[in-house]
Amino acid sequence: MSATTWVALIRGINLGRNKRVPMAGLRDLLADQGFTDVRTHLQSGNAIFASEKGRAGDFEARIAAAIEGMFGFDVKVLVRSAAELAAVVDANPFPAQGADPKELHVTFLAADPAKKAVDALDPGEYAPDEYAFGDRAIYVRLVNGIMGSRLPDWERTLAVTATTRNWNTTTRLRELAAG
């Protein structure tokens, strides 16, 4: 059996002084969970690992529990296979429209949001920011940057766990996961 490469997106660690997790400690923690080829990217909760068996949901729970056990705080973890992450990158509609990559982000979702919650959104309310829904992802274009964004708090609005990565980080994670 061949190992599958996975990407863990850990929400809310190493932002300011809160929830500090050294990347060496995170790599050790993941290796202790039986994962192989463990790597991290940046200081903000991005890890790549391989496993011969298991599912994303199981990995999310295991990693979150291990972080709580080792570091003493609760975090949300979203996991995508390398293939799923590549599909997210490929499906982003904004690069084909000529959008500046510096304006782009992806909000990863734990599950597809309820259709009713999505239908209740009015894209015009958030202009000039734009968004498009994908498979457990929201593609976001922030013309005035993240601090000038008018977009809603996706997690609260959609009642789905979410974590956001800028486009550069997302595409770099794809490259790292591809080998």
Backbone as a chain_set.jsonl record, in Angstrom:
{"seq": "MSATTWVALIRGINLGRNKRVPMAGLRDLLADQGFTDVRTHLQSGNAIFASEKGRAGDFEARIAAAIEGMFGFDVKVLVRSAAELAAVVDANPFPAQGADPKELHVTFLAADPAKKAVDALDPGEYAPDEYAFGDRAIYVRLVNGIMGSRLPDWERTLAVTATTRNWNTTTRLRELAAG", "coords": {"N": [[0.846, -1.184, 0.0], [0.533, 2.176, -0.802], [1.63, 5.271, 0.568], [-0.423, 8.074, 1.318], [-0.256, 11.54, 0.742], [-0.888, 14.224, 2.899], [-2.326, 17.377, 3.924], [-2.318, 19.378, 6.723], [-4.237, 21.892, 8.1], [-4.019, 24.045, 10.54], [-5.946, 25.864, 12.668], [-5.556, 29.105, 13.966], [-3.138, 29.05, 15.472], [-0.046, 30.385, 16.715], [-0.537, 33.089, 16.243], [0.149, 36.239, 16.941], [0.735, 36.391, 20.393], [-0.688, 34.26, 21.157], [-1.588, 30.843, 21.645], [0.917, 29.396, 21.107], [2.938, 27.341, 19.183], [5.761, 25.643, 18.59], [7.296, 24.929, 15.485], [9.041, 22.751, 15.221], [8.212, 21.241, 17.401], [5.616, 20.669, 16.572], [6.135, 19.092, 14.324], [7.383, 16.909, 15.592], [5.252, 16.035, 17.19], [3.411, 15.19, 15.218], [4.882, 13.143, 14.022], [5.028, 11.434, 16.201], [2.43, 10.586, 16.202], [2.442, 8.688, 14.33], [2.657, 9.444, 11.713], [4.395, 9.928, 8.612], [7.17, 11.38, 6.752], [7.003, 14.076, 7.628], [6.507, 17.51, 7.446], [6.688, 21.076, 7.899], [5.229, 24.253, 7.064], [5.941, 27.584, 7.074], [5.114, 29.512, 10.038], [2.565, 29.261, 10.862], [0.786, 27.103, 11.315], [0.671, 25.061, 9.295], [1.011, 21.927, 7.972], [2.56, 19.147, 6.402], [2.153, 15.739, 5.74], [2.519, 12.148, 5.598], [0.564, 9.168, 5.288], [-0.243, 5.744, 5.405], [-2.74, 4.726, 5.783], [-6.07, 5.72, 6.711], [-8.423, 8.426, 7.324], [-9.35, 11.782, 6.464], [-11.047, 13.075, 8.394], [-10.587, 11.517, 10.683], [-7.861, 12.025, 11.054], [-7.962, 14.768, 11.569], [-9.251, 14.88, 14.085], [-7.44, 13.357, 15.649], [-5.043, 14.875, 15.465], [-5.837, 17.342, 16.543], [-6.509, 16.535, 19.171], [-4.006, 15.617, 20.035], [-2.506, 17.996, 19.962], [-3.864, 19.461, 21.906], [-3.312, 17.833, 24.108], [-0.489, 18.015, 24.277], [0.143, 20.788, 24.192], [-1.862, 22.094, 25.542], [-4.136, 23.515, 24.675], [-7.199, 23.999, 22.855], [-7.663, 23.442, 19.432], [-8.797, 23.897, 16.072], [-8.615, 21.683, 13.37], [-8.16, 21.206, 9.98], [-7.997, 18.873, 7.389], [-6.681, 18.012, 4.256], [-6.243, 15.904, 1.434], [-3.357, 15.623, -0.715], [-4.233, 15.554, -3.352], [-6.836, 16.593, -3.096], [-6.224, 19.198, -2.236], [-4.847, 20.144, -4.485], [-6.974, 20.131, -6.302], [-8.568, 22.138, -5.178], [-6.938, 24.395, -5.59], [-6.822, 24.387, -8.415], [-9.473, 24.934, -9.062], [-10.012, 27.566, -8.441], [-11.619, 30.462, -9.434], [-10.674, 33.063, -9.775], [-7.892, 33.615, -10.579], [-7.942, 33.11, -13.392], [-9.449, 35.216, -14.186], [-7.74, 37.256, -14.137], [-7.052, 38.332, -11.674], [-5.096, 39.91, -9.149], [-2.693, 37.99, -7.558], [-2.009, 38.646, -4.935], [-4.299, 39.548, -3.795], [-5.811, 37.357, -3.283], [-7.331, 34.68, -1.438], [-8.012, 31.582, 0.269], [-10.66, 30.187, 1.937], [-10.894, 27.485, 3.845], [-13.248, 24.955, 4.484], [-14.817, 22.915, 6.965], [-16.931, 21.376, 6.189], [-19.383, 21.214, 3.56], [-21.317, 24.137, 3.378], [-24.685, 24.809, 4.519], [-27.176, 25.019, 2.037], [-29.161, 26.943, 2.303], [-27.937, 28.877, 3.944], [-25.899, 29.787, 2.267], [-27.399, 30.768, 0.112], [-28.593, 32.917, 1.347], [-26.751, 34.914, 1.358], [-25.684, 38.04, -0.01], [-23.885, 38.927, -2.652], [-23.374, 41.547, -3.6], [-23.456, 43.111, -1.354], [-20.957, 43.037, -0.264], [-19.122, 44.192, -1.931], [-16.154, 45.997, -2.756], [-15.1, 43.455, -2.504], [-14.93, 40.003, -3.431], [-16.311, 36.715, -3.759], [-16.364, 33.153, -4.196], [-17.916, 30.016, -4.111], [-16.549, 26.783, -3.59], [-15.638, 23.311, -3.51], [-15.982, 22.529, -0.326], [-14.683, 24.9, 0.209], [-14.033, 28.413, 0.058], [-13.419, 30.761, -2.303], [-11.718, 33.731, -2.189], [-11.529, 37.137, -2.984], [-9.889, 39.899, -2.074], [-9.939, 43.05, -2.544], [-9.11, 45.362, -1.201], [-7.383, 44.333, 0.638], [-6.923, 42.211, 3.554], [-7.446, 43.535, 5.96], [-9.112, 45.548, 5.143], [-11.368, 44.284, 4.393], [-14.787, 43.556, 3.707], [-16.131, 41.266, 3.935], [-18.119, 38.649, 5.459], [-17.793, 37.024, 8.707], [-17.006, 33.972, 8.015], [-17.246, 31.527, 9.349], [-19.082, 31.973, 11.43], [-21.278, 32.934, 9.959], [-21.88, 30.806, 8.224], [-21.999, 28.634, 9.862], [-20.011, 26.644, 10.01], [-16.893, 25.135, 10.623], [-13.972, 26.943, 9.868], [-10.965, 27.943, 8.163], [-8.542, 30.212, 6.98], [-6.27, 30.754, 4.298], [-3.729, 32.604, 2.634], [-3.28, 33.126, -0.911], [-0.68, 32.658, -1.868], [0.421, 31.024, 0.161], [-1.367, 28.86, -0.015], [-0.916, 27.876, -2.642], [1.771, 27.234, -2.389], [1.681, 25.224, -0.432], [0.367, 23.304, -1.943], [2.391, 22.721, -3.832], [4.392, 21.696, -2.115], [3.081, 19.457, -1.081], [2.805, 17.965, -3.341], [5.286, 17.015, -3.723]], "CA": [[0.0, 0.0, 0.0], [1.3, 3.417, -0.933], [1.213, 6.326, 1.497], [-1.07, 9.271, 0.78], [0.227, 12.789, 1.328], [-1.972, 15.04, 3.453], [-1.992, 18.712, 4.421], [-3.099, 19.785, 7.899], [-4.392, 23.335, 8.266], [-4.362, 24.21, 11.954], [-6.47, 27.219, 12.798], [-5.384, 29.978, 15.126], [-1.914, 28.95, 16.273], [1.067, 31.293, 16.439], [-0.998, 34.425, 15.864], [0.515, 37.057, 18.092], [1.278, 35.61, 21.504], [-1.65, 33.224, 21.508], [-1.495, 29.459, 21.167], [2.239, 29.215, 20.52], [3.353, 25.972, 18.889], [6.977, 25.628, 17.772], [7.128, 24.016, 14.353], [9.75, 21.497, 15.531], [7.317, 20.505, 18.29], [4.499, 20.172, 15.766], [6.653, 17.969, 13.522], [7.558, 15.775, 16.507], [3.914, 15.576, 17.575], [2.836, 14.444, 14.094], [5.655, 11.902, 13.898], [4.595, 10.581, 17.31], [1.106, 10.059, 15.839], [2.655, 7.643, 13.342], [2.734, 9.991, 10.369], [5.743, 9.94, 8.056], [7.519, 12.489, 5.86], [6.366, 15.25, 8.24], [7.131, 18.816, 7.184], [5.832, 22.223, 8.197], [5.435, 25.412, 6.2], [5.751, 28.826, 7.819], [4.902, 29.363, 11.48], [1.146, 29.505, 11.134], [-0.083, 25.946, 11.396], [0.544, 24.302, 8.058], [1.878, 20.755, 8.029], [2.403, 18.133, 5.366], [2.562, 14.451, 6.28], [2.054, 10.996, 4.83], [0.014, 8.059, 6.043], [-0.675, 4.656, 4.522], [-4.173, 4.478, 5.947], [-6.779, 6.711, 7.513], [-9.282, 9.397, 6.657], [-9.129, 13.165, 6.88], [-11.758, 13.369, 9.646], [-9.861, 10.86, 11.777], [-6.614, 12.768, 11.259], [-8.301, 16.055, 12.191], [-9.512, 14.64, 15.509], [-6.198, 12.909, 16.283], [-4.086, 15.978, 15.557], [-6.383, 18.313, 17.506], [-6.366, 15.962, 20.519], [-2.581, 15.584, 20.37], [-2.087, 19.372, 20.25], [-4.411, 19.808, 23.218], [-2.565, 17.078, 25.108], [0.891, 18.475, 24.394], [0.287, 22.232, 24.369], [-2.854, 22.547, 26.501], [-5.24, 24.335, 24.174], [-8.053, 23.42, 21.827], [-7.571, 24.04, 18.112], [-9.506, 23.226, 14.98], [-7.695, 21.199, 12.345], [-8.767, 20.734, 8.741], [-7.023, 18.078, 6.641], [-6.991, 17.718, 2.858], [-5.226, 15.118, 0.738], [-2.642, 16.408, -1.72], [-5.108, 15.644, -4.525], [-7.92, 17.536, -2.781], [-5.667, 20.55, -2.225], [-4.604, 20.501, -5.884], [-8.276, 20.429, -6.905], [-8.973, 23.451, -4.671], [-6.147, 25.401, -6.304], [-7.217, 24.398, -9.824], [-10.852, 25.403, -9.233], [-10.168, 28.977, -8.098], [-11.975, 31.185, -10.654], [-10.127, 34.416, -9.852], [-6.678, 33.784, -11.402], [-8.301, 33.155, -14.81], [-10.043, 36.528, -14.431], [-6.665, 38.239, -14.082], [-6.932, 38.924, -10.339], [-3.77, 39.981, -8.547], [-2.581, 36.918, -6.56], [-1.901, 39.209, -3.582], [-5.66, 39.798, -3.311], [-6.551, 36.099, -3.206], [-7.277, 33.814, -0.264], [-8.95, 30.462, 0.265], [-11.187, 29.798, 3.231], [-11.186, 26.056, 3.839], [-14.397, 24.647, 5.333], [-14.873, 21.539, 7.459], [-18.01, 20.701, 5.464], [-20.127, 22.126, 2.703], [-22.323, 24.861, 4.156], [-26.086, 24.608, 4.15], [-27.578, 25.806, 0.866], [-29.939, 28.088, 2.778], [-26.994, 29.894, 4.428], [-25.223, 30.342, 1.093], [-28.387, 31.53, -0.647], [-28.944, 34.137, 2.084], [-25.697, 35.904, 1.15], [-25.841, 38.941, -1.151], [-22.534, 39.318, -3.042], [-23.293, 42.993, -3.752], [-23.281, 43.714, -0.026], [-19.557, 42.968, 0.143], [-18.27, 44.807, -2.954], [-15.572, 45.392, -3.949], [-14.64, 42.084, -2.268], [-15.66, 38.988, -4.165], [-16.115, 35.349, -3.282], [-16.996, 32.079, -4.968], [-17.886, 28.765, -3.361], [-16.045, 25.574, -4.219], [-15.821, 22.102, -2.716], [-15.517, 22.8, 1.035], [-13.764, 26.037, 0.128], [-14.538, 29.678, -0.465], [-12.37, 31.546, -2.943], [-11.958, 35.1, -1.765], [-10.716, 38.205, -3.567], [-9.962, 41.057, -1.19], [-9.34, 44.144, -3.311], [-8.486, 46.296, -0.261], [-6.621, 43.586, 1.637], [-7.677, 41.531, 4.602], [-7.895, 44.5, 6.975], [-10.172, 46.37, 4.562], [-12.419, 43.405, 3.887], [-16.167, 43.694, 4.171], [-16.743, 39.938, 3.944], [-18.574, 38.218, 6.787], [-17.088, 35.956, 9.412], [-17.584, 32.815, 7.349], [-17.573, 30.472, 10.306], [-20.327, 32.354, 12.108], [-22.346, 33.08, 8.967], [-22.225, 29.526, 7.605], [-22.047, 27.604, 10.908], [-19.076, 25.595, 9.604], [-15.523, 25.449, 10.988], [-13.265, 27.491, 8.717], [-9.641, 28.548, 8.339], [-8.186, 30.892, 5.744], [-4.869, 30.873, 3.905], [-3.562, 33.442, 1.452], [-3.081, 32.354, -2.127], [0.71, 32.229, -1.928], [0.562, 29.875, 1.059], [-2.15, 27.749, -0.557], [-0.232, 27.281, -3.791], [3.02, 26.64, -1.905], [1.315, 23.951, 0.196], [0.119, 22.361, -3.051], [3.704, 22.306, -4.357], [5.056, 20.862, -1.109], [2.35, 18.196, -0.976], [3.024, 17.219, -4.591], [6.622, 16.42, -3.668]], "C": [[0.885, 1.239, 0.0], [0.744, 4.471, 0.025], [0.583, 7.482, 0.721], [-0.486, 10.474, 1.491], [-0.974, 13.646, 1.702], [-1.436, 16.397, 3.871], [-2.925, 19.019, 5.587], [-3.065, 21.303, 7.992], [-4.906, 23.557, 9.684], [-4.743, 25.663, 12.174], [-6.025, 27.877, 14.098], [-4.129, 29.798, 15.949], [-0.895, 29.973, 15.788], [0.628, 32.627, 15.849], [-0.777, 35.329, 17.067], [1.124, 36.172, 19.162], [0.4, 34.421, 21.878], [-1.308, 31.873, 20.888], [-0.185, 29.199, 20.421], [2.573, 27.732, 20.381], [4.623, 26.053, 18.044], [6.831, 24.584, 16.664], [7.889, 22.707, 14.565], [8.893, 20.623, 16.44], [6.136, 19.922, 17.543], [4.958, 18.989, 14.906], [6.824, 16.726, 14.395], [6.213, 15.177, 16.899], [3.296, 14.734, 16.459], [3.576, 13.129, 13.878], [5.252, 10.921, 14.999], [3.212, 9.971, 17.058], [1.211, 8.975, 14.761], [2.712, 8.13, 11.908], [4.19, 10.018, 9.916], [5.924, 11.152, 7.153], [6.881, 13.798, 6.342], [7.197, 16.498, 7.952], [6.154, 19.906, 7.605], [6.176, 23.344, 7.225], [5.022, 26.657, 6.967], [5.51, 28.514, 9.297], [3.428, 29.368, 11.852], [0.259, 28.273, 11.018], [-0.349, 25.228, 10.104], [1.522, 23.139, 8.125], [1.528, 19.801, 6.901], [2.883, 16.827, 5.976], [2.024, 13.343, 5.375], [1.534, 9.935, 5.784], [-0.476, 7.005, 5.06], [-2.162, 4.351, 4.663], [-4.766, 5.554, 6.837], [-7.572, 7.664, 6.64], [-9.044, 10.774, 7.239], [-9.791, 13.468, 8.222], [-11.082, 12.738, 10.855], [-8.573, 11.601, 12.09], [-6.878, 14.099, 11.967], [-8.482, 15.886, 13.699], [-8.236, 14.238, 16.242], [-5.217, 14.053, 16.493], [-4.559, 17.008, 16.573], [-6.212, 17.805, 18.937], [-4.906, 15.938, 20.947], [-2.058, 16.979, 20.7], [-2.61, 19.799, 21.613], [-3.631, 19.097, 24.325], [-1.163, 17.615, 25.336], [1.009, 19.946, 24.772], [-0.797, 22.849, 25.247], [-3.928, 23.469, 25.976], [-5.928, 23.639, 23.013], [-7.852, 24.171, 20.518], [-8.446, 23.254, 17.147], [-8.477, 22.873, 13.919], [-8.519, 20.727, 11.147], [-7.685, 20.026, 7.947], [-7.559, 17.837, 5.238], [-5.884, 16.824, 2.308], [-4.527, 16.048, -0.259], [-3.514, 16.599, -2.956], [-6.257, 16.623, -4.288], [-7.415, 18.974, -2.785], [-5.39, 21.018, -3.644], [-5.911, 20.872, -6.578], [-8.798, 21.785, -6.449], [-8.238, 24.552, -5.434], [-6.63, 25.516, -7.754], [-8.599, 25.007, -10.053], [-11.043, 26.891, -8.911], [-10.469, 29.78, -9.368], [-11.241, 32.516, -10.827], [-8.822, 34.551, -10.638], [-6.987, 33.885, -12.9], [-8.923, 34.495, -15.194], [-9.0, 37.637, -14.346], [-6.491, 38.904, -12.727], [-5.484, 38.884, -9.868], [-3.683, 38.888, -7.482], [-2.494, 37.432, -5.119], [-3.268, 39.484, -2.964], [-6.409, 38.511, -2.959], [-6.275, 35.316, -1.927], [-8.222, 32.634, -0.502], [-9.364, 30.213, 1.699], [-11.606, 28.343, 3.107], [-12.292, 25.792, 4.859], [-14.372, 23.179, 5.752], [-15.921, 20.715, 6.719], [-18.632, 21.706, 4.509], [-21.177, 22.834, 3.548], [-23.726, 24.547, 3.659], [-26.45, 25.544, 2.995], [-28.334, 27.068, 1.29], [-29.018, 29.218, 3.253], [-26.27, 30.566, 3.264], [-26.183, 31.236, 0.309], [-28.759, 32.844, 0.033], [-27.906, 35.246, 1.893], [-25.986, 36.745, -0.096], [-24.446, 39.435, -1.538], [-22.352, 40.831, -3.166], [-23.049, 43.721, -2.444], [-21.812, 43.826, 0.368], [-18.598, 43.589, -0.861], [-17.378, 45.876, -2.314], [-15.015, 43.975, -3.731], [-15.532, 41.118, -3.043], [-15.39, 37.629, -3.534], [-16.831, 34.384, -4.218], [-16.856, 30.802, -4.154], [-17.351, 27.635, -4.224], [-16.357, 24.394, -3.322], [-15.178, 22.289, -1.345], [-14.472, 23.908, 1.057], [-14.525, 27.264, -0.365], [-13.329, 30.412, -1.035], [-12.695, 33.008, -2.701], [-10.99, 36.042, -2.482], [-10.952, 39.451, -2.735], [-9.21, 42.217, -1.837], [-8.597, 45.116, -2.4], [-7.727, 45.584, 0.855], [-7.516, 43.036, 2.732], [-8.214, 42.506, 5.652], [-9.031, 45.384, 6.455], [-11.358, 45.567, 4.07], [-13.769, 43.69, 4.525], [-16.863, 42.342, 4.261], [-17.128, 39.513, 5.357], [-17.582, 37.258, 7.442], [-17.731, 34.666, 8.898], [-18.035, 31.746, 8.331], [-18.906, 30.761, 10.998], [-21.501, 32.379, 11.125], [-22.821, 31.738, 8.433], [-22.357, 28.379, 8.594], [-21.211, 26.378, 10.531], [-17.68, 26.038, 10.039], [-14.757, 25.865, 9.74], [-11.874, 27.984, 9.118], [-9.195, 29.068, 6.984], [-6.679, 30.914, 5.542], [-4.796, 31.794, 2.7], [-3.174, 32.563, 0.263], [-1.646, 31.836, -2.243], [0.935, 30.999, -1.05], [-0.163, 28.661, 0.505], [-1.428, 27.079, -1.716], [1.097, 26.654, -3.37], [2.747, 25.306, -1.208], [1.018, 22.895, -0.862], [1.441, 21.828, -3.582], [4.4, 21.349, -3.393], [4.395, 19.48, -1.01], [2.549, 17.332, -2.22], [4.405, 16.582, -4.632], [7.591, 17.288, -4.317]], "O": [[1.872, 1.313, 0.733], [-0.463, 4.544, 0.256], [1.009, 7.816, -0.385], [-0.248, 10.437, 2.698], [-1.934, 13.779, 0.943], [-0.245, 16.552, 4.14], [-4.147, 18.936, 5.466], [-1.999, 21.918, 7.966], [-6.069, 23.293, 9.988], [-3.961, 26.574, 11.9], [-6.107, 27.289, 15.176], [-4.049, 30.349, 17.046], [-0.882, 30.368, 14.622], [1.346, 33.222, 15.045], [-1.448, 35.19, 18.09], [1.939, 35.3, 18.864], [0.712, 33.672, 22.804], [-0.811, 31.785, 19.765], [-0.189, 28.828, 19.247], [2.496, 26.972, 21.346], [4.567, 26.489, 16.894], [6.307, 23.493, 16.89], [7.424, 21.654, 14.128], [8.85, 19.404, 16.272], [5.698, 18.809, 17.837], [4.239, 17.997, 14.78], [6.455, 15.623, 13.991], [6.055, 13.957, 16.935], [2.72, 13.68, 16.727], [2.952, 12.109, 13.58], [5.149, 9.719, 14.756], [2.871, 8.946, 17.648], [0.202, 8.414, 14.333], [2.806, 7.325, 10.982], [5.104, 10.118, 10.735], [4.968, 11.856, 6.831], [6.292, 14.535, 5.552], [8.406, 16.536, 8.18], [4.944, 19.685, 7.658], [7.262, 23.379, 6.646], [3.894, 26.764, 7.447], [5.688, 27.378, 9.738], [3.083, 29.467, 13.029], [-0.911, 28.393, 10.654], [-1.482, 24.825, 9.839], [2.722, 23.34, 8.314], [0.372, 19.666, 6.503], [3.908, 16.802, 6.657], [1.185, 13.58, 4.506], [1.989, 9.813, 6.921], [-1.05, 7.326, 4.02], [-2.77, 3.781, 3.757], [-4.064, 6.209, 7.608], [-7.426, 7.709, 5.418], [-8.59, 10.91, 8.375], [-9.16, 14.059, 9.099], [-11.012, 13.345, 11.923], [-8.229, 11.788, 13.257], [-6.121, 14.506, 12.847], [-7.933, 16.654, 14.489], [-7.977, 14.726, 17.342], [-4.631, 14.187, 17.567], [-3.765, 17.494, 17.378], [-5.812, 18.565, 19.819], [-4.599, 16.212, 22.108], [-1.254, 17.134, 21.619], [-1.889, 20.425, 22.39], [-3.327, 19.694, 25.357], [-0.698, 17.666, 26.474], [1.866, 20.318, 25.574], [-0.674, 24.003, 25.658], [-4.582, 24.151, 26.765], [-5.345, 22.822, 22.301], [-7.87, 25.402, 20.498], [-8.785, 22.096, 17.389], [-7.585, 23.663, 13.61], [-9.458, 19.944, 11.294], [-6.566, 20.529, 7.844], [-8.729, 17.503, 5.052], [-4.719, 16.974, 2.679], [-5.039, 17.114, -0.599], [-3.533, 17.681, -3.543], [-6.611, 17.394, -5.18], [-8.097, 19.871, -3.28], [-5.666, 22.17, -3.977], [-5.95, 21.824, -7.357], [-9.405, 22.51, -7.238], [-8.851, 25.526, -5.872], [-6.824, 26.623, -8.258], [-8.865, 25.542, -11.13], [-12.141, 27.417, -9.096], [-9.656, 29.781, -10.293], [-11.196, 33.044, -11.939], [-8.661, 35.557, -11.329], [-6.353, 34.672, -13.603], [-8.931, 34.872, -16.366], [-9.33, 38.816, -14.468], [-5.842, 39.946, -12.638], [-4.748, 37.94, -10.156], [-4.521, 38.856, -6.58], [-2.869, 36.721, -4.186], [-3.383, 39.636, -1.748], [-7.507, 38.56, -2.405], [-5.157, 35.291, -1.411], [-9.107, 32.686, -1.356], [-8.518, 30.048, 2.577], [-12.536, 28.004, 2.374], [-12.274, 26.339, 5.962], [-13.957, 22.311, 4.984], [-15.807, 19.492, 6.634], [-18.425, 22.912, 4.644], [-21.857, 22.194, 4.351], [-23.923, 24.085, 2.536], [-26.072, 26.716, 2.989], [-28.159, 28.132, 0.697], [-29.293, 30.389, 2.992], [-26.054, 31.778, 3.28], [-25.815, 32.335, -0.107], [-29.194, 33.784, -0.633], [-28.167, 36.4, 2.235], [-26.469, 36.232, -1.105], [-23.875, 40.27, -0.837], [-21.274, 41.343, -2.864], [-22.498, 44.822, -2.431], [-21.461, 44.624, 1.238], [-17.383, 43.525, -0.671], [-17.824, 46.587, -1.413], [-14.513, 43.361, -4.673], [-16.713, 41.377, -3.277], [-14.376, 37.424, -2.866], [-17.767, 34.75, -4.929], [-15.802, 30.538, -3.576], [-17.65, 27.537, -5.414], [-17.241, 24.472, -2.469], [-13.956, 22.215, -1.219], [-13.507, 23.86, 1.82], [-15.511, 27.165, -1.094], [-12.345, 30.652, -0.335], [-13.806, 33.465, -2.972], [-9.792, 35.774, -2.573], [-12.057, 39.99, -2.691], [-7.994, 42.342, -1.69], [-7.554, 45.644, -2.788], [-7.462, 46.175, 1.902], [-8.702, 43.356, 2.818], [-9.315, 42.318, 6.17], [-9.82, 45.909, 7.241], [-12.249, 46.1, 3.409], [-13.872, 44.017, 5.708], [-18.039, 42.266, 4.618], [-16.53, 39.965, 6.333], [-16.66, 36.754, 6.8], [-18.843, 34.312, 9.287], [-19.089, 31.134, 8.155], [-19.751, 29.874, 11.128], [-22.589, 31.896, 11.438], [-24.016, 31.542, 8.211], [-22.772, 27.28, 8.225], [-21.637, 25.237, 10.707], [-17.317, 27.198, 9.846], [-14.868, 25.232, 8.69], [-11.643, 28.385, 10.259], [-9.444, 28.436, 5.958], [-5.912, 31.071, 6.493], [-5.681, 31.78, 1.844], [-2.79, 31.406, 0.427], [-1.427, 30.701, -2.668], [1.575, 30.039, -1.479], [0.365, 27.55, 0.55], [-1.336, 25.853, -1.769], [1.505, 25.642, -3.94], [3.51, 24.356, -1.38], [1.374, 21.728, -0.698], [1.598, 20.62, -3.762], [4.933, 20.319, -3.805], [5.078, 18.464, -0.871], [2.467, 16.106, -2.148], [4.672, 15.716, -5.465], [8.775, 16.958, -4.372]]}, "num_chains": 1, "name": "protein.A"}
